């Protein structure tokens, strides 16, 4: 199969998986369709000879992030019915926004002057000794080192903020407090009761 046929095949599967993610009723099925979308995106990147990005997408998103999504969805037992009560009411607005976005994509991407083969010709085939991982690392840690570090700090702040916002103390939850256990006194735990001796019959 030619690369063009493979591209359209993977692109069709990707569009189908994306539509199923937002339309399927079961959240677990939506997460699985998102996994399919990630795999097909990785295949498209592989056709573009971006092997590092393709493998990183599979290992990071499919192997770690999506597994975490599935665990969260299954543990929370999300009910889809209350979330979809206003689906029909907001459907015209959503369809209008989707139509405008599709028109904008067509005007931008469909223009041969901006994104045609003349503006972006096919890249030359690299040799066997070429490593795009080395090229990405060289560009990332030289030209874009400061944006890369700033993005890392922003992600760290976002993680700390998410933990702080989601941390809630429940009144019915039982937990141990080692500090209270260390500071305990004998009088708090043991009570000596004086009782008169009784004679047995």
C-alpha positions as CSV (number, residue, x, y, z in Angstrom):
1,X,0.0,0.0,0.0
2,X,1.2,3.4,-0.9
3,X,1.8,6.0,1.9
4,X,-1.2,8.1,0.6
5,X,-3.6,5.2,0.9
6,X,-2.2,4.4,4.4
7,X,-2.6,8.1,5.4
8,X,-6.3,8.2,4.3
9,X,-7.0,4.9,6.0
10,X,-5.5,6.0,9.3
11,X,-7.1,9.4,9.0
12,X,-10.5,7.9,8.5
13,X,-10.1,5.7,11.5
14,X,-8.9,8.7,13.5
15,X,-12.0,10.8,12.6
16,X,-14.3,7.8,13.4
17,X,-12.6,7.3,16.8
18,X,-12.8,11.0,17.6
19,X,-16.5,11.1,16.8
20,X,-17.2,8.0,18.9
21,X,-15.3,9.6,21.9
22,X,-17.8,12.5,22.0
23,X,-20.9,10.6,21.1
24,X,-20.7,7.2,22.8
25,X,-22.8,6.9,26.0
26,X,-20.5,4.6,28.1
27,X,-17.4,6.5,29.4
28,X,-15.3,3.4,29.4
29,X,-16.1,2.9,25.7
30,X,-15.2,6.6,25.1
31,X,-11.8,6.1,26.8
32,X,-11.2,3.0,24.7
33,X,-12.0,4.9,21.5
34,X,-9.6,7.6,22.6
35,X,-6.9,4.9,22.9
36,X,-7.8,3.9,19.3
37,X,-7.4,7.6,18.3
38,X,-4.0,7.8,19.9
39,X,-2.8,4.7,18.1
40,X,-3.9,5.9,14.7
41,X,-2.3,9.3,15.4
42,X,0.9,7.5,16.2
43,X,0.6,5.6,12.9
44,X,0.2,8.9,11.0
45,X,3.3,10.3,12.7
46,X,5.1,7.1,11.8
47,X,4.3,7.8,8.2
48,X,5.8,11.2,8.6
49,X,9.0,9.6,9.8
50,X,8.6,11.1,13.3
51,X,9.3,7.8,15.1
52,X,10.2,9.3,18.4
53,X,7.0,11.3,18.7
54,X,5.0,8.3,17.6
55,X,6.5,6.0,20.2
56,X,6.2,8.7,22.9
57,X,2.5,9.1,22.1
58,X,1.9,5.3,22.5
59,X,4.1,4.9,25.6
60,X,3.1,8.1,27.5
61,X,-0.6,8.6,26.5
62,X,-1.8,5.1,25.8
63,X,0.5,3.4,28.3
64,X,0.1,5.8,31.2
65,X,-2.5,8.5,30.8
66,X,-5.2,6.4,29.4
67,X,-4.7,3.6,31.9
68,X,-5.1,6.3,34.6
69,X,-8.3,7.6,32.9
70,X,-9.7,4.1,32.8
71,X,-9.0,3.5,36.5
72,X,-10.6,6.9,37.4
73,X,-13.7,6.3,35.3
74,X,-14.2,2.8,36.7
75,X,-13.6,3.8,40.3
76,X,-15.8,6.9,40.2
77,X,-18.7,5.0,38.4
78,X,-19.6,8.1,36.4
79,X,-23.3,8.1,35.5
80,X,-23.8,9.3,32.0
81,X,-27.5,10.0,32.2
82,X,-27.4,13.2,34.3
83,X,-24.6,14.5,32.1
84,X,-26.6,14.1,28.9
85,X,-29.8,15.6,30.1
86,X,-29.2,18.9,28.2
87,X,-27.7,17.3,25.1
88,X,-30.7,17.9,22.9
89,X,-31.1,21.4,24.2
90,X,-27.6,22.5,23.4
91,X,-27.4,20.5,20.1
92,X,-28.1,23.4,17.8
93,X,-25.5,25.6,19.4
94,X,-23.0,22.8,19.3
95,X,-23.8,22.1,15.6
96,X,-23.3,25.8,14.8
97,X,-19.9,25.9,16.5
98,X,-18.8,22.7,14.8
99,X,-19.9,24.1,11.4
100,X,-18.0,27.3,11.9
101,X,-14.9,25.4,13.1
102,X,-15.1,23.1,10.1
103,X,-15.4,26.1,7.7
104,X,-12.4,27.7,9.3
105,X,-10.4,24.5,8.9
106,X,-11.4,24.2,5.3
107,X,-10.5,27.8,4.5
108,X,-7.1,27.5,6.2
109,X,-6.0,23.9,5.4
110,X,-7.8,23.7,2.1
111,X,-5.8,26.6,0.6
112,X,-3.1,25.3,-1.7
113,X,-1.2,28.6,-1.2
114,X,-0.9,28.2,2.6
115,X,-0.8,24.4,3.0
116,X,-0.4,22.9,-0.4
117,X,2.4,20.9,-1.8
118,X,4.1,24.0,-3.1
119,X,4.3,25.6,0.3
120,X,5.3,22.4,2.1
121,X,6.9,19.9,-0.3
122,X,7.5,16.3,0.7
123,X,10.5,15.9,3.0
124,X,13.6,14.1,1.6
125,X,14.0,10.6,2.7
126,X,16.6,10.3,5.5
127,X,19.3,7.8,5.6
128,X,19.6,4.8,7.9
129,X,22.0,6.6,10.2
130,X,19.6,9.5,10.7
131,X,18.1,9.9,14.2
132,X,15.2,12.3,14.6
133,X,15.4,11.7,18.4
134,X,18.8,13.4,18.3
135,X,17.5,16.2,16.2
136,X,14.6,16.9,18.5
137,X,16.9,16.8,21.5
138,X,19.3,19.2,19.9
139,X,16.6,21.7,19.0
140,X,14.6,21.3,22.3
141,X,17.6,21.8,24.6
142,X,19.2,24.6,22.6
143,X,16.7,26.9,20.8
144,X,13.6,26.1,23.0
145,X,15.3,25.4,26.3
146,X,13.6,28.3,28.2
147,X,10.1,27.6,26.9
148,X,10.6,23.9,27.7
149,X,11.6,24.7,31.3
150,X,8.7,27.2,31.7
151,X,6.3,24.5,30.5
152,X,7.7,22.1,33.0
153,X,7.2,24.6,35.9
154,X,3.6,25.4,34.7
155,X,2.8,21.6,34.7
156,X,4.3,21.3,38.2
157,X,2.2,24.2,39.5
158,X,-0.9,22.6,37.8
159,X,-0.3,19.3,39.5
160,X,0.1,20.9,42.9
161,X,-3.0,23.0,42.4
162,X,-5.0,20.0,41.3
163,X,-4.0,18.1,44.4
164,X,-4.8,21.0,46.7
165,X,-8.2,21.6,45.1
166,X,-9.2,17.9,45.1
167,X,-8.0,17.3,48.7
168,X,-11.1,17.2,50.9
169,X,-11.5,15.9,54.4
170,X,-14.5,13.7,54.9
171,X,-16.1,13.4,58.2
172,X,-17.1,9.8,57.8
173,X,-13.6,8.7,56.7
174,X,-11.4,6.8,59.2
175,X,-7.7,7.5,59.3
176,X,-4.8,7.1,61.6
177,X,-2.9,10.1,63.0
178,X,0.5,9.0,64.2
179,X,1.0,12.3,66.1
180,X,-2.0,11.7,68.3
181,X,-0.9,8.1,68.9
182,X,2.6,9.2,70.0
183,X,1.2,11.9,72.4
184,X,-1.3,9.5,74.0
185,X,-1.2,9.2,77.8
186,X,-2.0,6.2,80.0
187,X,-4.9,8.1,81.7
188,X,-6.6,8.6,78.3
189,X,-6.6,4.8,77.5
190,X,-6.6,3.0,80.8
191,X,-9.2,3.4,83.5
192,X,-8.7,1.6,86.9
193,X,-11.9,0.6,88.5
194,X,-12.0,-0.4,92.2
195,X,-14.5,-3.0,92.9
196,X,-15.2,-4.8,96.2
197,X,-14.2,-8.5,96.3
198,X,-17.1,-10.9,96.1
199,X,-17.1,-14.3,97.8
200,X,-17.9,-17.2,95.6
201,X,-20.6,-19.7,96.6
